[in-house]
Amino acid sequence: MSSPAASASGDQDKKPLEQITFRFCSECSNMLYPKEDEHEHKLMFTCRTCNFSEEATSSCIFRNIQNNAAGETAGVTQDVGSDPTLPRSNRTCPTCKHEEAVFFQSQQRSAETGMKLFYVCCACGNIFQ
């Protein structure tokens, strides 16, 4: 178990991600686009319509955050209960107490994951184990 001092210093290392927003021209209200000022080597935001320009407050103009963790029920929709190709079971739904559900195996593929079955209620679409 880690000490409180160790976890406190770990929190200081993580900076919150700066929010990136669209910028708009104060003259004509069109969108501003990033452009380099080649003479002063600065990042600028420039309007393509009226050539208004302002200096960027941050050097980050785009952030692509990818989530690699695939959920166990990824791609499952509530209307999966109407799919005639899926196997059916008489499991009782904990939400609506309906006694028919389709089932499928976990979509997560790893060595640690055993075979997990998920049930989808044919009446309300609730996903349960």
C-alpha positions in Angstrom: 0.0 0.0 0.0 1.4 3.4 -0.9 2.0 6.2 1.6 -0.1 9.4 1.4 3.1 11.4 0.5 3.8 9.2 -2.5 0.2 9.5 -3.9 0.2 13.3 -3.3 3.4 13.8 -5.4 2.0 11.5 -8.1 -1.1 13.8 -8.4 1.2 16.9 -8.8 2.9 15.3 -11.9 -0.4 15.0 -13.8 -1.5 18.2 -15.4 -5.1 18.6 -16.4 -5.6 18.6 -20.1 -6.0 22.0 -21.6 -9.4 22.4 -23.3 -9.1 23.1 -27.0 -11.9 25.2 -28.4 -12.8 26.7 -31.8 -11.8 30.3 -32.1 -13.9 32.9 -34.1 -13.0 36.2 -35.7 -14.1 39.3 -33.8 -14.6 41.2 -37.0 -16.7 38.9 -39.2 -17.5 35.9 -36.9 -15.9 33.3 -39.2 -13.7 30.6 -37.8 -10.0 31.3 -37.2 -7.4 28.8 -38.4 -3.9 28.2 -37.1 -1.1 29.7 -39.1 2.6 30.4 -38.5 3.9 33.9 -38.5 7.1 33.1 -40.5 8.9 36.4 -39.6 8.4 36.2 -35.8 8.0 32.3 -35.6 4.8 32.6 -33.6 1.6 30.6 -33.8 -1.3 32.8 -35.0 -5.0 32.3 -35.5 -6.1 33.9 -38.8 -9.4 34.5 -40.5 -9.5 33.3 -44.1 -12.2 35.9 -45.0 -11.0 39.2 -43.6 -7.4 38.4 -42.7 -7.9 39.3 -39.0 -5.1 37.7 -37.0 -4.4 37.1 -33.3 -1.6 35.4 -31.4 -2.3 32.0 -30.0 -2.4 31.6 -26.2 -1.3 28.0 -26.4 0.8 26.0 -28.8 -1.7 23.1 -28.8 -4.2 23.3 -31.6 -5.5 19.7 -31.8 -5.7 16.8 -29.4 -6.6 13.2 -30.3 -7.3 11.1 -27.3 -7.8 7.4 -28.0 -9.4 5.0 -25.7 -8.0 1.5 -26.3 -10.1 -0.3 -23.7 -12.9 -2.2 -25.5 -15.8 -2.8 -23.2 -17.1 -6.2 -22.6 -20.4 -5.3 -24.2 -19.0 -3.1 -27.0 -21.4 -2.8 -29.9 -24.4 -4.2 -28.1 -27.6 -2.2 -28.7 -31.0 -2.5 -27.1 -32.6 -3.9 -30.2 -30.3 -7.0 -30.1 -33.2 -8.8 -28.5 -35.1 -8.9 -31.8 -32.2 -10.6 -33.6 -33.5 -14.1 -34.5 -29.9 -15.5 -34.9 -28.9 -15.1 -31.3 -29.5 -17.9 -28.8 -32.4 -17.4 -26.3 -32.6 -18.2 -22.6 -35.4 -18.0 -20.0 -33.4 -15.8 -17.6 -35.5 -13.3 -15.7 -34.6 -9.6 -16.2 -33.7 -7.9 -13.0 -35.3 -4.6 -14.2 -38.6 -5.6 -15.8 -39.0 -9.3 -14.7 -39.5 -10.4 -18.3 -38.5 -14.1 -18.7 -36.9 -14.1 -22.1 -33.4 -12.9 -23.0 -30.8 -13.4 -25.7 -27.2 -14.1 -24.6 -23.7 -13.7 -26.0 -20.1 -14.1 -24.9 -18.0 -11.2 -23.6 -16.4 -9.1 -26.5 -13.2 -8.6 -24.5 -10.5 -10.9 -25.6 -7.6 -11.4 -23.2 -5.9 -14.3 -21.4 -7.2 -13.1 -18.0 -10.8 -13.0 -19.1 -12.8 -16.2 -18.8 -15.9 -16.9 -20.7 -18.5 -14.4 -19.5 -22.0 -14.5 -20.7 -24.1 -11.4 -21.0 -27.9 -11.4 -21.3 -30.1 -8.8 -23.0 -33.7 -8.6 -22.0 -36.0 -9.0 -25.1 -38.6 -6.7 -23.5 -36.6 -3.7 -22.2 -33.1 -4.1 -23.6 -31.4 -4.2 -20.2 -28.0 -5.9 -20.3 -27.2 -8.1 -17.3 -25.1 -11.1 -16.2 
